[in-house]
Amino acid sequence: MGDSGTLADALRRGDRASLAALGAALIVPQRDNFVERPWGGAALQRHKRQAAAAAGDARRFGEAFEIAAFDADREAAQYPSRLRLSDGSEISLAELLAEHGEEILGRRFIERYGRCFPLLPKTLNIRELLSVQGHPPGHTELYIIIDAEPGATLRLGFREDVDAAEMAAALKHGLARQRELLASLGARLDTALLHERLGPWFAAREAEPAALETALAEWLPGPDDWPGVAAILAELKTLYWRVLDSLNTIPAIPGQVIHNATPARIAGPARRVVGAEVHALGNPEGREILALEIRRPGPTFRAWDNVRFPVRDVDVDAALAALSLSSTTSEDFLVEPEALADRPGVYVSVDSEQFRVEHLRPGADLEIDVPAEQPHSLHVLSGEIALRAADGRTIGRLGRGDSALVPIGVGAYTVTAASPADVVKVNLPDAG
């Protein structure tokens, strides 16, 4: 390392030998970059081979940020990927790229994308219904279902053409009524407990407000206040299901690949920039889903939060302005990865202006060669793999739940596995 100190210190100083060694092998962030979400579950820890939560630990992890090294994005900056180096010292990937990106990413990559990695892949553990949301034009998403409970679904794309003004008015009115409900239940209200009691009721389409009177009685200022609260609940439930029913319902089946992007038949004639369609991941029934999400960094606009408490930020106008409001079908989003005839074990699901996604499926009798390419990411959904450089040295090993950044210095490599493995490889458009 040259001078005394940790390996992280040497990298910060720009020690050439340390940087050369790092840039010639897989860069593997810690796999426990977990984010608590109210809709999270326990499958994420199992998938990533982490110890189960201790008794009494009520945390619910909804996301793991796999490769987060893009500080211009608020979430990526808040949950940066960290590297634990061979001597136990640590450094964030964003810091490393900002200081020494040229050695790791290459000059052409930096000229196009900057000293960062402009992808924000996540593993999602969804146990509740997420908000109805959208992203700016140009920001598409890919969901690869790793596991799901039988009957699990998600919502994606409008089923019929939507009138923006009418939808905006309905959602804003619903949000106002939600706040009126809070005001009606008094100052002693526990909003988290309120959501715990209301969530299953909203999910049960046919349940009437009378079923909640006892559960909410402790928060009612007086007995004469119940009829008004019941009327608000009935109105909110009607809107809750009206919004969900306006979206396509897609079964979440292990192995399924779902590309959330404006269908060409809509984007083409309208000359619209392809983006993510409206979506609400998860389902009212609470059937759990574990998925790898591939996306570029960027903001999320909530159009409607399915009457969640506490009330979170919702921007109806920004969300609807970002979305295509044209009718779609479930089939518009389902993708069957196509085998590459000249590369056994390699399949392609998406090759777009946002990213290219390949599925590598090595096994005991099948090694997969990857040509020298610009930096990209790898995500292991199942199995264990080893990567061998062109000169025969092992440049890294990955297991289920691991992700890695492949630096420019790795060059061509071979993926091997003792038993079948499923690996997702994600490239940005070539920096050229």
C-alpha positions as a Markdown table, in Angstrom:
| # | Residue | x | y | z |
|---|---|---|---|---|
| 1 | Met | 0.0 | 0.0 | 0.0 |
| 2 | Gly | 3.0 | 2.3 | 0.2 |
| 3 | Asp | 2.4 | 4.5 | 3.2 |
| 4 | Ser | 1.0 | 3.2 | 6.5 |
| 5 | Gly | -2.7 | 3.2 | 7.1 |
| 6 | Thr | -5.7 | 1.2 | 5.9 |
| 7 | Leu | -6.4 | 0.0 | 2.4 |
| 8 | Ala | -9.3 | 2.5 | 2.3 |
| 9 | Asp | -6.8 | 5.3 | 3.2 |
| 10 | Ala | -4.5 | 4.1 | 0.4 |
| 11 | Leu | -7.4 | 4.2 | -2.1 |
| 12 | Arg | -8.3 | 7.7 | -1.0 |
| 13 | Arg | -4.7 | 8.8 | -1.5 |
| 14 | Gly | -4.7 | 7.3 | -5.0 |
| 15 | Asp | -2.2 | 4.6 | -4.3 |
| 16 | Arg | -1.5 | 3.2 | -7.7 |
| 17 | Ala | -1.0 | -0.4 | -6.7 |
| 18 | Ser | -4.1 | -0.5 | -4.6 |
| 19 | Leu | -6.2 | 1.1 | -7.3 |
| 20 | Ala | -4.8 | -1.3 | -9.9 |
| 21 | Ala | -5.7 | -4.3 | -7.8 |
| 22 | Leu | -9.2 | -3.0 | -7.1 |
| 23 | Gly | -9.8 | -2.2 | -10.8 |
| 24 | Ala | -8.8 | -5.6 | -12.0 |
| 25 | Ala | -11.3 | -7.6 | -10.0 |
| 26 | Leu | -15.0 | -7.5 | -9.1 |
| 27 | Ile | -16.1 | -4.7 | -6.9 |
| 28 | Val | -18.6 | -6.2 | -4.5 |
| 29 | Pro | -20.5 | -3.9 | -2.2 |
| 30 | Gln | -21.9 | -5.1 | 1.2 |
| 31 | Arg | -25.1 | -7.0 | 0.5 |
| 32 | Asp | -26.9 | -5.7 | 3.6 |
| 33 | Asn | -27.6 | -2.1 | 2.3 |
| 34 | Phe | -31.2 | -2.5 | 3.6 |
| 35 | Val | -33.8 | 0.2 | 3.8 |
| 36 | Glu | -36.7 | 0.1 | 6.2 |
| 37 | Arg | -40.1 | 0.5 | 4.5 |
| 38 | Pro | -43.6 | 0.1 | 6.1 |
| 39 | Trp | -44.5 | -2.3 | 3.4 |
| 40 | Gly | -41.4 | -4.5 | 3.8 |
| 41 | Gly | -41.1 | -8.1 | 5.0 |
| 42 | Ala | -38.5 | -10.7 | 6.0 |
| 43 | Ala | -37.8 | -12.4 | 2.7 |
| 44 | Leu | -35.0 | -9.9 | 1.8 |
| 45 | Gln | -32.8 | -11.1 | 4.7 |
| 46 | Arg | -33.2 | -14.7 | 3.7 |
| 47 | His | -32.5 | -14.1 | 0.1 |
| 48 | Lys | -29.3 | -12.2 | 1.0 |
| 49 | Arg | -28.1 | -14.9 | 3.5 |
| 50 | Gln | -28.4 | -12.5 | 6.4 |
| 51 | Ala | -29.3 | -13.6 | 10.0 |
| 52 | Ala | -33.0 | -13.4 | 10.7 |
| 53 | Ala | -34.2 | -10.5 | 12.8 |
| 54 | Ala | -33.8 | -11.1 | 16.5 |
| 55 | Ala | -36.9 | -11.5 | 18.7 |
| 56 | Gly | -38.5 | -8.2 | 19.3 |
| 57 | Asp | -36.9 | -6.6 | 16.2 |
| 58 | Ala | -39.9 | -5.0 | 14.5 |
| 59 | Arg | -38.0 | -3.5 | 11.5 |
| 60 | Arg | -39.4 | -4.2 | 8.1 |
| 61 | Phe | -36.9 | -4.0 | 5.2 |
| 62 | Gly | -38.5 | -3.2 | 1.9 |
| 63 | Glu | -35.4 | -2.6 | -0.3 |
| 64 | Ala | -31.8 | -3.4 | -0.6 |
| 65 | Phe | -29.8 | -0.9 | -2.7 |
| 66 | Glu | -27.6 | -3.1 | -4.8 |
| 67 | Ile | -25.3 | -0.6 | -6.5 |
| 68 | Ala | -25.8 | 3.0 | -5.3 |
| 69 | Ala | -23.1 | 5.3 | -6.5 |
| 70 | Phe | -24.9 | 8.3 | -7.9 |
| 71 | Asp | -25.0 | 11.2 | -5.5 |
| 72 | Ala | -27.2 | 13.4 | -7.7 |
| 73 | Asp | -30.1 | 11.1 | -6.8 |
| 74 | Arg | -31.5 | 11.7 | -3.3 |
| 75 | Glu | -32.1 | 8.1 | -2.5 |
| 76 | Ala | -28.8 | 6.8 | -3.9 |
| 77 | Ala | -26.9 | 9.5 | -1.8 |
| 78 | Gln | -28.9 | 8.5 | 1.3 |
| 79 | Tyr | -28.1 | 4.8 | 1.0 |
| 80 | Pro | -24.7 | 4.6 | -0.7 |
| 81 | Ser | -23.1 | 1.3 | -1.5 |
| 82 | Arg | -20.1 | 0.5 | 0.8 |
| 83 | Leu | -17.1 | -1.7 | 0.2 |
| 84 | Arg | -15.5 | -3.6 | 3.0 |
| 85 | Leu | -11.9 | -4.2 | 1.9 |
| 86 | Ser | -9.6 | -7.1 | 2.6 |
| 87 | Asp | -8.2 | -5.5 | 5.7 |
| 88 | Gly | -11.6 | -4.7 | 7.1 |
| 89 | Ser | -11.6 | -1.0 | 6.3 |
| 90 | Glu | -14.5 | 0.6 | 4.4 |
| 91 | Ile | -15.1 | 3.2 | 1.7 |
| 92 | Ser | -18.2 | 4.2 | -0.1 |
| 93 | Leu | -18.4 | 3.3 | -3.8 |
| 94 | Ala | -19.6 | 6.8 | -4.6 |
| 95 | Glu | -16.5 | 8.3 | -2.9 |
| 96 | Leu | -14.2 | 5.9 | -4.7 |
| 97 | Leu | -15.7 | 6.7 | -8.2 |
| 98 | Ala | -15.7 | 10.5 | -7.5 |
| 99 | Glu | -12.0 | 10.4 | -6.7 |
| 100 | His | -10.7 | 7.7 | -9.0 |
| 101 | Gly | -13.4 | 7.0 | -11.5 |
| 102 | Glu | -11.1 | 7.0 | -14.5 |
| 103 | Glu | -9.1 | 4.0 | -13.2 |
| 104 | Ile | -12.3 | 2.1 | -12.5 |
| 105 | Leu | -14.8 | 3.3 | -15.1 |
| 106 | Gly | -12.6 | 4.4 | -18.0 |
| 107 | Arg | -12.3 | 7.7 | -19.7 |
| 108 | Arg | -15.1 | 7.1 | -22.3 |
| 109 | Phe | -17.6 | 6.1 | -19.6 |
| 110 | Ile | -16.8 | 9.1 | -17.5 |
| 111 | Glu | -17.1 | 11.5 | -20.5 |
| 112 | Arg | -20.7 | 10.2 | -21.1 |
| 113 | Tyr | -21.9 | 9.5 | -17.6 |
| 114 | Gly | -19.6 | 11.3 | -15.1 |
| 115 | Arg | -17.7 | 9.9 | -12.1 |
| 116 | Cys | -20.6 | 7.7 | -11.0 |
| 117 | Phe | -22.6 | 4.6 | -11.9 |
| 118 | Pro | -25.9 | 5.8 | -13.3 |
| 119 | Leu | -28.0 | 2.8 | -12.4 |
| 120 | Leu | -29.9 | 2.2 | -9.2 |
| 121 | Pro | -30.8 | -1.5 | -9.1 |
| 122 | Lys | -32.6 | -2.7 | -6.0 |
| 123 | Thr | -34.0 | -5.8 | -4.5 |
| 124 | Leu | -37.6 | -5.3 | -3.4 |
| 125 | Asn | -39.4 | -7.2 | -0.6 |
| 126 | Ile | -43.0 | -6.2 | -1.0 |
| 127 | Arg | -45.6 | -7.3 | 1.6 |
| 128 | Glu | -48.2 | -4.6 | 1.2 |
| 129 | Leu | -49.6 | -2.5 | -1.6 |
| 130 | Leu | -47.2 | 0.3 | -2.6 |
| 131 | Ser | -48.4 | 3.8 | -3.8 |
| 132 | Val | -49.7 | 4.5 | -7.3 |
| 133 | Gln | -46.8 | 6.3 | -8.9 |
| 134 | Gly | -44.9 | 7.3 | -11.9 |
| 135 | His | -41.4 | 8.6 | -12.9 |
| 136 | Pro | -40.2 | 11.2 | -15.4 |
| 137 | Pro | -40.2 | 10.4 | -19.1 |
| 138 | Gly | -37.1 | 8.4 | -20.0 |
| 139 | His | -37.1 | 6.4 | -16.7 |
| 140 | Thr | -38.2 | 2.9 | -17.4 |
| 141 | Glu | -38.1 | -0.1 | -15.0 |
| 142 | Leu | -37.6 | -3.8 | -15.2 |
| 143 | Tyr | -38.9 | -6.2 | -12.5 |
| 144 | Ile | -37.6 | -9.7 | -12.3 |
| 145 | Ile | -39.7 | -11.8 | -9.9 |
| 146 | Ile | -37.3 | -13.8 | -7.7 |
| 147 | Asp | -40.0 | -15.3 | -5.5 |
| 148 | Ala | -43.7 | -14.7 | -4.7 |
| 149 | Glu | -46.5 | -16.2 | -2.7 |
| 150 | Pro | -49.1 | -18.0 | -4.7 |
| 151 | Gly | -51.7 | -15.6 | -6.0 |
| 152 | Ala | -49.5 | -12.5 | -5.6 |
| 153 | Thr | -50.1 | -9.7 | -8.1 |
| 154 | Leu | -49.0 | -6.2 | -9.0 |
| 155 | Arg | -50.7 | -3.3 | -10.8 |
| 156 | Leu | -49.2 | -1.8 | -14.0 |
| 157 | Gly | -50.5 | 0.5 | -16.7 |
| 158 | Phe | -54.0 | 1.9 | -17.1 |
| 159 | Arg | -56.6 | -0.5 | -18.5 |
| 160 | Glu | -58.5 | 2.3 | -20.2 |
| 161 | Asp | -57.7 | 5.8 | -21.4 |
| 162 | Val | -57.7 | 8.2 | -18.5 |
| 163 | Asp | -59.0 | 11.8 | -18.4 |
| 164 | Ala | -56.2 | 13.7 | -16.6 |
| 165 | Ala | -58.5 | 16.4 | -15.2 |
| 166 | Glu | -61.1 | 14.0 | -13.9 |
| 167 | Met | -58.5 | 11.7 | -12.3 |
| 168 | Ala | -56.6 | 14.6 | -10.7 |
| 169 | Ala | -59.8 | 16.0 | -9.2 |
| 170 | Ala | -60.8 | 12.6 | -7.8 |
| 171 | Leu | -57.3 | 11.9 | -6.3 |
| 172 | Lys | -57.0 | 15.4 | -4.7 |
| 173 | His | -60.5 | 15.1 | -3.3 |
| 174 | Gly | -59.6 | 11.7 | -1.9 |
| 175 | Leu | -56.5 | 13.1 | -0.2 |
| 176 | Ala | -58.6 | 16.0 | 1.3 |
| 177 | Arg | -61.1 | 13.5 | 2.7 |
| 178 | Gln | -58.2 | 11.4 | 4.1 |
| 179 | Arg | -57.1 | 14.5 | 6.1 |
| 180 | Glu | -60.7 | 15.1 | 7.2 |
| 181 | Leu | -60.8 | 11.6 | 8.5 |
| 182 | Leu | -57.7 | 12.3 | 10.6 |
| 183 | Ala | -59.2 | 15.5 | 11.9 |
| 184 | Ser | -62.4 | 13.7 | 12.8 |
| 185 | Leu | -60.6 | 11.1 | 14.9 |
| 186 | Gly | -59.1 | 13.6 | 17.4 |
| 187 | Ala | -55.7 | 14.5 | 18.7 |
| 188 | Arg | -55.0 | 11.3 | 20.5 |
| 189 | Leu | -54.9 | 9.3 | 17.3 |
| 190 | Asp | -52.0 | 6.8 | 16.6 |
| 191 | Thr | -51.7 | 7.0 | 12.8 |
| 192 | Ala | -49.5 | 3.9 | 12.6 |
| 193 | Leu | -52.1 | 1.9 | 14.6 |
| 194 | Leu | -54.9 | 3.4 | 12.5 |
| 195 | His | -53.2 | 2.1 | 9.3 |
| 196 | Glu | -52.9 | -1.3 | 10.9 |
| 197 | Arg | -56.6 | -1.4 | 11.6 |
| 198 | Leu | -57.8 | 0.2 | 8.3 |
| 199 | Gly | -55.5 | -1.6 | 5.9 |
| 200 | Pro | -57.2 | -5.0 | 6.0 |
| 201 | Trp | -60.6 | -3.3 | 5.8 |
| 202 | Phe | -59.8 | -1.4 | 2.6 |
| 203 | Ala | -58.4 | -4.6 | 1.1 |
| 204 | Ala | -61.6 | -6.4 | 1.8 |
| 205 | Arg | -63.7 | -5.0 | -1.1 |
| 206 | Glu | -67.1 | -5.9 | 0.4 |
| 207 | Ala | -66.5 | -5.0 | 4.0 |
| 208 | Glu | -68.8 | -2.2 | 5.3 |
| 209 | Pro | -67.8 | 0.7 | 7.6 |
| 210 | Ala | -69.8 | -0.8 | 10.4 |
| 211 | Ala | -67.1 | -3.4 | 10.8 |
| 212 | Leu | -64.7 | -0.7 | 12.0 |
| 213 | Glu | -66.9 | 1.1 | 14.5 |
| 214 | Thr | -65.5 | -0.7 | 17.5 |
| 215 | Ala | -61.9 | -0.6 | 16.3 |
| 216 | Leu | -62.1 | 3.2 | 15.9 |
| 217 | Ala | -64.2 | 4.0 | 18.9 |
| 218 | Glu | -61.3 | 5.0 | 21.2 |
| 219 | Trp | -60.5 | 7.9 | 18.9 |
| 220 | Leu | -64.0 | 9.2 | 18.3 |
| 221 | Pro | -64.5 | 12.5 | 20.2 |
| 222 | Gly | -68.1 | 11.5 | 20.8 |
| 223 | Pro | -70.7 | 8.9 | 19.8 |
| 224 | Asp | -72.4 | 11.2 | 17.4 |
| 225 | Asp | -69.2 | 11.5 | 15.3 |
| 226 | Trp | -69.3 | 7.9 | 14.0 |
| 227 | Pro | -71.8 | 8.6 | 11.1 |
| 228 | Gly | -69.5 | 11.2 | 9.6 |
| 229 | Val | -66.5 | 9.0 | 10.0 |
| 230 | Ala | -68.3 | 6.1 | 8.4 |
| 231 | Ala | -69.3 | 8.3 | 5.4 |
| 232 | Ile | -65.7 | 9.3 | 4.8 |
| 233 | Leu | -64.5 | 5.7 | 5.1 |
| 234 | Ala | -67.1 | 4.5 | 2.5 |
| 235 | Glu | -66.1 | 7.3 | 0.1 |
| 236 | Leu | -62.4 | 6.5 | 0.5 |
| 237 | Lys | -63.0 | 2.8 | -0.1 |
| 238 | Thr | -64.9 | 3.5 | -3.3 |
| 239 | Leu | -61.9 | 5.6 | -4.6 |
| 240 | Tyr | -59.4 | 3.0 | -3.3 |
| 241 | Trp | -60.9 | 0.3 | -5.5 |
| 242 | Arg | -61.7 | 2.6 | -8.4 |
| 243 | Val | -58.1 | 3.5 | -8.7 |
| 244 | Leu | -56.8 | -0.1 | -8.4 |
| 245 | Asp | -59.5 | -1.3 | -10.9 |
| 246 | Ser | -58.3 | 1.3 | -13.4 |
| 247 | Leu | -54.9 | -0.6 | -13.6 |
| 248 | Asn | -54.0 | -3.9 | -15.1 |
| 249 | Thr | -53.5 | -6.7 | -12.7 |
| 250 | Ile | -50.4 | -8.8 | -13.4 |
| 251 | Pro | -49.7 | -12.1 | -11.7 |
| 252 | Ala | -46.3 | -12.2 | -10.0 |
| 253 | Ile | -44.8 | -15.5 | -10.8 |
| 254 | Pro | -41.2 | -16.6 | -9.9 |
| 255 | Gly | -38.9 | -16.2 | -12.9 |
| 256 | Gln | -41.3 | -13.7 | -14.6 |
| 257 | Val | -39.7 | -10.6 | -16.3 |
| 258 | Ile | -41.8 | -7.5 | -16.5 |
| 259 | His | -40.7 | -4.4 | -18.4 |
| 260 | Asn | -42.4 | -1.2 | -17.3 |
| 261 | Ala | -42.1 | 1.0 | -20.4 |
| 262 | Thr | -44.5 | 2.8 | -22.6 |
| 263 | Pro | -45.6 | 0.4 | -25.3 |
| 264 | Ala | -44.2 | 1.3 | -28.8 |
| 265 | Arg | -47.7 | 1.4 | -30.2 |
| 266 | Ile | -48.4 | 4.3 | -27.8 |
| 267 | Ala | -45.1 | 6.1 | -27.7 |
| 268 | Gly | -44.5 | 5.9 | -31.5 |
| 269 | Pro | -47.6 | 7.7 | -32.8 |
| 270 | Ala | -47.5 | 10.2 | -30.0 |
| 271 | Arg | -43.8 | 10.9 | -30.4 |
| 272 | Arg | -43.6 | 10.4 | -26.7 |
| 273 | Val | -40.4 | 9.7 | -24.8 |
| 274 | Val | -40.7 | 6.1 | -23.5 |
| 275 | Gly | -41.0 | 6.0 | -19.7 |
| 276 | Ala | -42.5 | 3.9 | -16.9 |
| 277 | Glu | -46.2 | 3.5 | -16.9 |
| 278 | Val | -48.3 | 4.1 | -13.8 |
| 279 | His | -47.7 | 1.3 | -11.3 |
| 280 | Ala | -48.6 | 0.1 | -7.8 |
| 281 | Leu | -46.4 | -2.8 | -6.9 |
| 282 | Gly | -47.7 | -5.3 | -4.4 |
| 283 | Asn | -51.4 | -6.2 | -3.8 |
| 284 | Pro | -54.2 | -5.5 | -1.3 |
| 285 | Glu | -54.1 | -9.1 | -0.1 |
| 286 | Gly | -50.6 | -8.7 | 1.2 |
| 287 | Arg | -49.1 | -11.6 | -0.8 |
| 288 | Glu | -45.4 | -11.2 | -0.6 |
| 289 | Ile | -43.2 | -10.5 | -3.6 |
| 290 | Leu | -39.4 | -10.6 | -3.9 |
| 291 | Ala | -38.1 | -8.9 | -7.0 |
| 292 | Leu | -35.0 | -7.4 | -8.6 |
| 293 | Glu | -35.7 | -3.9 | -9.9 |
| 294 | Ile | -33.5 | -2.4 | -12.6 |
| 295 | Arg | -33.8 | 1.3 | -13.1 |
| 296 | Arg | -31.9 | 4.5 | -13.7 |
| 297 | Pro | -31.7 | 7.0 | -10.8 |
| 298 | Gly | -34.5 | 9.6 | -10.7 |
| 299 | Pro | -37.5 | 10.9 | -8.8 |
| 300 | Thr | -40.7 | 9.1 | -7.9 |
| 301 | Phe | -44.0 | 10.9 | -8.1 |
| 302 | Arg | -46.9 | 9.5 | -6.0 |
| 303 | Ala | -50.3 | 10.0 | -7.5 |
| 304 | Trp | -52.2 | 8.2 | -4.8 |
| 305 | Asp | -51.1 | 6.4 | -1.6 |
| 306 | Asn | -54.0 | 4.0 | -1.2 |
| 307 | Val | -55.2 | 5.7 | 2.0 |
| 308 | Arg | -52.0 | 5.0 | 3.8 |
| 309 | Phe | -51.4 | 6.5 | 7.3 |
| 310 | Pro | -49.4 | 8.4 | 8.3 |
| 311 | Val | -50.1 | 10.5 | 5.2 |
| 312 | Arg | -47.0 | 10.7 | 3.0 |
| 313 | Asp | -46.1 | 13.3 | 0.3 |
| 314 | Val | -48.3 | 13.0 | -2.8 |
| 315 | Asp | -48.0 | 15.1 | -5.9 |
| 316 | Val | -50.9 | 14.3 | -8.1 |
| 317 | Asp | -50.2 | 16.9 | -10.8 |
| 318 | Ala | -46.5 | 15.9 | -11.2 |
| 319 | Ala | -47.4 | 12.2 | -11.4 |
| 320 | Leu | -50.1 | 12.6 | -14.0 |
| 321 | Ala | -48.0 | 14.9 | -16.1 |
| 322 | Ala | -45.2 | 12.3 | -16.2 |
| 323 | Leu | -47.4 | 9.4 | -17.2 |
| 324 | Ser | -48.9 | 8.1 | -20.4 |
| 325 | Leu | -52.7 | 8.1 | -19.8 |
| 326 | Ser | -53.5 | 5.7 | -22.7 |
| 327 | Ser | -54.9 | 2.2 | -22.2 |
| 328 | Thr | -52.6 | -0.8 | -22.0 |
| 329 | Thr | -52.9 | -4.5 | -21.4 |
| 330 | Ser | -50.9 | -6.8 | -19.2 |
| 331 | Glu | -49.3 | -8.4 | -22.2 |
| 332 | Asp | -47.7 | -5.1 | -23.1 |
| 333 | Phe | -45.3 | -5.6 | -20.2 |
| 334 | Leu | -44.5 | -9.3 | -20.0 |
| 335 | Val | -41.2 | -10.2 | -21.5 |
| 336 | Glu | -39.8 | -13.6 | -22.4 |
| 337 | Pro | -36.0 | -13.5 | -22.5 |
| 338 | Glu | -34.6 | -14.5 | -25.9 |
| 339 | Ala | -31.7 | -16.9 | -26.2 |
| 340 | Leu | -28.7 | -15.7 | -28.1 |
| 341 | Ala | -27.9 | -18.2 | -30.8 |
| 342 | Asp | -24.1 | -17.7 | -30.7 |
| 343 | Arg | -23.8 | -17.5 | -26.9 |
| 344 | Pro | -25.3 | -20.6 | -25.1 |
| 345 | Gly | -26.7 | -19.8 | -21.7 |
| 346 | Val | -27.2 | -16.1 | -22.4 |
| 347 | Tyr | -30.6 | -14.6 | -22.8 |
| 348 | Val | -31.7 | -11.0 | -23.4 |
| 349 | Ser | -34.9 | -9.5 | -22.0 |
| 350 | Val | -34.4 | -5.7 | -22.6 |
| 351 | Asp | -32.2 | -3.8 | -25.0 |
| 352 | Ser | -33.3 | -0.2 | -24.8 |
| 353 | Glu | -32.0 | 3.4 | -24.6 |
| 354 | Gln | -32.0 | 3.1 | -20.8 |
| 355 | Phe | -30.2 | -0.3 | -20.3 |
| 356 | Arg | -29.6 | -3.7 | -21.7 |
| 357 | Val | -30.3 | -6.7 | -19.5 |
| 358 | Glu | -28.9 | -10.2 | -20.1 |
| 359 | His | -29.6 | -13.3 | -18.1 |
| 360 | Leu | -26.6 | -15.6 | -17.7 |
| 361 | Arg | -27.4 | -19.2 | -16.7 |
| 362 | Pro | -24.2 | -21.1 | -16.2 |
| 363 | Gly | -24.0 | -24.7 | -14.8 |
| 364 | Ala | -21.7 | -27.6 | -14.3 |
| 365 | Asp | -21.5 | -28.3 | -18.0 |
| 366 | Leu | -21.8 | -24.7 | -19.3 |
| 367 | Glu | -19.3 | -21.9 | -18.8 |
| 368 | Ile | -20.3 | -18.5 | -20.2 |
| 369 | Asp | -17.8 | -16.1 | -21.8 |
| 370 | Val | -18.3 | -12.4 | -21.5 |
| 371 | Pro | -16.4 | -10.2 | -23.9 |
| 372 | Ala | -14.5 | -7.1 | -22.7 |
| 373 | Glu | -17.1 | -4.4 | -22.2 |
| 374 | Gln | -17.6 | -1.1 | -20.5 |
| 375 | Pro | -18.4 | -1.2 | -16.7 |
| 376 | His | -21.6 | -3.1 | -15.9 |
| 377 | Ser | -23.3 | -4.7 | -12.9 |
| 378 | Leu | -24.0 | -8.4 | -12.0 |
| 379 | His | -26.8 | -9.6 | -9.7 |
| 380 | Val | -27.0 | -13.2 | -8.6 |
| 381 | Leu | -30.6 | -14.4 | -8.1 |
| 382 | Ser | -29.7 | -18.0 | -7.4 |
| 383 | Gly | -26.7 | -20.3 | -7.1 |
| 384 | Glu | -23.0 | -19.5 | -6.8 |
| 385 | Ile | -20.6 | -18.4 | -9.5 |
| 386 | Ala | -16.9 | -17.8 | -9.9 |
| 387 | Leu | -15.5 | -15.4 | -12.5 |
| 388 | Arg | -12.2 | -16.1 | -14.2 |
| 389 | Ala | -10.2 | -13.5 | -16.2 |
| 390 | Ala | -8.7 | -14.1 | -19.6 |
| 391 | Asp | -5.3 | -14.8 | -18.0 |
| 392 | Gly | -6.9 | -17.6 | -15.8 |
| 393 | Arg | -6.9 | -15.8 | -12.5 |
| 394 | Thr | -10.1 | -15.7 | -10.4 |
| 395 | Ile | -11.4 | -12.2 | -10.2 |
| 396 | Gly | -14.3 | -12.8 | -7.8 |
| 397 | Arg | -17.0 | -15.2 | -6.4 |
| 398 | Leu | -20.6 | -14.3 | -5.9 |
| 399 | Gly | -23.5 | -16.1 | -4.3 |
| 400 | Arg | -27.3 | -15.6 | -4.1 |
| 401 | Gly | -28.1 | -12.0 | -3.1 |
| 402 | Asp | -24.7 | -10.6 | -4.1 |
| 403 | Ser | -24.2 | -7.8 | -6.6 |
| 404 | Ala | -21.0 | -6.5 | -8.2 |
| 405 | Leu | -19.7 | -3.7 | -10.3 |
| 406 | Val | -17.4 | -5.0 | -13.1 |
| 407 | Pro | -14.7 | -2.4 | -13.7 |
| 408 | Ile | -13.2 | -1.5 | -17.0 |
| 409 | Gly | -9.9 | -3.2 | -16.1 |
| 410 | Val | -11.4 | -6.6 | -15.8 |
| 411 | Gly | -11.7 | -7.1 | -19.6 |
| 412 | Ala | -13.1 | -10.3 | -20.9 |
| 413 | Tyr | -14.1 | -13.0 | -18.3 |
| 414 | Thr | -15.7 | -16.4 | -17.9 |
| 415 | Val | -18.6 | -17.2 | -15.6 |
| 416 | Thr | -18.5 | -20.7 | -14.1 |
| 417 | Ala | -20.9 | -22.5 | -11.7 |
| 418 | Ala | -20.8 | -26.0 | -10.1 |
| 419 | Ser | -24.6 | -26.2 | -10.4 |
| 420 | Pro | -27.2 | -24.1 | -12.2 |
| 421 | Ala | -27.1 | -20.4 | -11.4 |
| 422 | Asp | -29.2 | -17.4 | -12.5 |
| 423 | Val | -27.3 | -14.1 | -13.0 |
| 424 | Val | -28.6 | -10.8 | -14.2 |
| 425 | Lys | -26.1 | -8.6 | -16.1 |
| 426 | Val | -27.0 | -4.9 | -16.7 |
| 427 | Asn | -25.2 | -2.6 | -19.2 |
| 428 | Leu | -25.8 | 1.1 | -19.9 |
| 429 | Pro | -25.8 | 2.2 | -23.5 |
| 430 | Asp | -22.3 | 2.0 | -24.8 |
| 431 | Ala | -20.3 | 5.1 | -24.1 |
| 432 | Gly | -18.8 | 4.7 | -27.5 |
